[in-house]
Amino acid sequence: MKAVTYRGVGQVALEDVPEPQIRHPDDAIVKVTRCAICGSDLHIYHGHIPGMVPGFVCGHEFTGVVVEAGPAVRAVRAGDRVVGTFHTACGHCAMCRKGAYNQCQEYGVFGYGVAFGNLAGSQAEFVRVPHADVNLRVIPKELSDEQALFCGDILTTAYGAVRNAQLQPGETVAVIGCGPVGLMAIQSAFALGAAKVLAIDLLRDRAELAERLGAVPIIASETNPVAQVNKLTGGVGADVVIEAVGGPKTVALAFELVGGGGRISAVGVTTVESFSFPLATSLTRDITFRIGLANIHRDIDATLALVAGGRIDPEVIISHRLPLAEAVEGYRMFDSREATKVVLIPGA
């Protein structure tokens, strides 16, 4: 089959690789209908993820059709349209039993190399899904594959970040970063009751896309975001800040934007090991800081329902749809920020 493979820093390729096979009774094989290039795929592209070897199949956002299910699979069957979770869970370990699927003792990420479960990725014609009953959801009939696609990753990541911040109806939310996750966080915040969302990005076009979603744009390359947030909140700061970029600079900015008694939820993926935490400031201003891996299994059903109900439109972030054969160009465009989100179509 055709698949996108990692070839080295700054290099991916479309190659022929063996089709996946059922290995365990609870596996399923999915024929991929849509997959996407994620911001966290760029960490691989830039050589920041250990355990990636040349030839490893990339990708972790996908929808498709089940073509084969192992004898222990009960929730899905051949012919079902499904969306996969980007990270896998076993469903039966101590962490899964208490709902912490993102801390599963068998945690893995599709397409993220040996260090993350050694699971071949989904930027391919077919993908093997372990523990299929846990890691696949049947797509509601009223949703297209593209509408469901991001419920397995960035939409649910963003929704979970807002949920973790315990947003209350009527509060003001500041979102740092108007990339795909940030744009999903904006929609999630409105769906969960935010009265106002302030969208901060360096790039004008991304901030303007956020404005079309109902947010107040703040272009950080043209104005001081702290001053603007203070102006727009009467000097008190945001009730909730969603950090959707990753790294010390944007996390530090979150502490400047949040108001007293506010909450910060950092969801941007980072490879930086440490951060100078503003301990005394957080103490005196009663700031709650939350960071962690997305718990997709906890929230995927909620996001599918919100999309089906018209409360969130995930397709607005798609800037390019390309055949899988043009994946190399898709990576180049996404890496250079010429694209907001690239969807790849196997067989097109």
Secondary structure by P-SEA (a helix, b strand, c coil): cbbbbbccccccccccccccccccccbbbbccccccccaaaaaaaacccccccccbbbbccccccccccccccccccccccccccccccccccccccccccccccccccccccccccccccccccbbbbccccccccccccccccccccccccaaaaaaaaaaaacccccbbbbbccccaaaaaaaaaaaaacccbbbbbcccaaaaaaaaaacccccccccccaaaaaaaaaccccccbbbbccccaaaaaaaaaaccccbbbbbcccccccccccaaaaaaaabbbbbbbcccccccaaaaaaaaaaccccccccccccccccaaaaaaaaaaaccccbbbbbccc
